[in-house]
Amino acid sequence: AIIAWLMLPSALIRLFLPSTNEVPGLVSLLLFAVSMILTWRMTNAVIGRGAAVGTAVFAGMFVASLVVLFGLQALLGITIPTRVEG
């Protein structure tokens, strides 16, 4: 739940400053990197078998989540909307 709350600043920037496109994207990217680092550290701490095993487990979970994400997008026909400049 804490990692989900990390994305709140980016959503608030998009909500209150919709005209800025680059700033929320950069904030989202930085917060995503921070969340990945924190998740990796948490995985290592919980497993407690060294950094190599923890990193392998984290990488496996990351790849599995991407496979599920892209698989469900293809299965359900979800596409990325094109940007409309107005």
N, C-alpha and C positions, 0 to 999 in steps of 0.2 A: 504494500500500500504506500510506503514511503517513496518508492521509486516512481509510482504513478503520480504522486504529488509534485515530483521534480519538474514535470512538464507544464505545470500551472503557469509559470511566468510567460512562457511562449504563447499559451492560449490567451492570456490576458493582454499581451501586446497585440496579438491579432485582433482581439475584440475591440480594444480602445484606439488602436492606430491602424486601421485597415489599409491605409494608403502606403505604408511601408512594407515592402515585400522581402527585402534582404535581411533586415534585423531579426524578425521572428524565425526565419530559416536558420540563421547563424546561432541564435539562442537555442533553438531546438537541437541543432547538431552538437553544440557544446554540452547541453544537458543530457543528450543521449550518450555521449562519450563518458560523462561522469557516472551515469546510471550503469553503464556496462562495467566500468572499473569497480564500482561498489558491489555489483552483483558478482563479479569475479572474486573479489575479496571475501564476500560472504560465502560463496561456494567453497573456496579454499578453507575457510574457518570451520564450516560445518562438516566437511569431509574429513579434515584433519590428517590427511595422508601425504602431505607434501604438495609443493606447488605444481609439480608435473602432473600428478593425478587430478588435482583440482582444475588445472587448466584444460586437461583433456575432457573432463566431464563438462566444464563450462562450454568448450568449443562444440562438443556434441549436442548440448542443449540448444546452443545458438543456431547451429546448422539445422537441427530438427525443427526449431520454431520457424526458420525461413522456409523450409520445405512445406510445412503445414500451411503457412501464410500464402505462399504462391500457389500451392495446390488448391486451397479453398477459393482463392481468387479466380483461378481458371475454372474450377468446378461450378462456382456460382455466377460466373460471368461478370465479375466486378472489375471495372477498368479504372484507370486514373483519368479523371476529367481533364479536358484541355482547358488551358487558361484563356479566358475571354477578356481582351483588353477593351475597355470602353471609354 
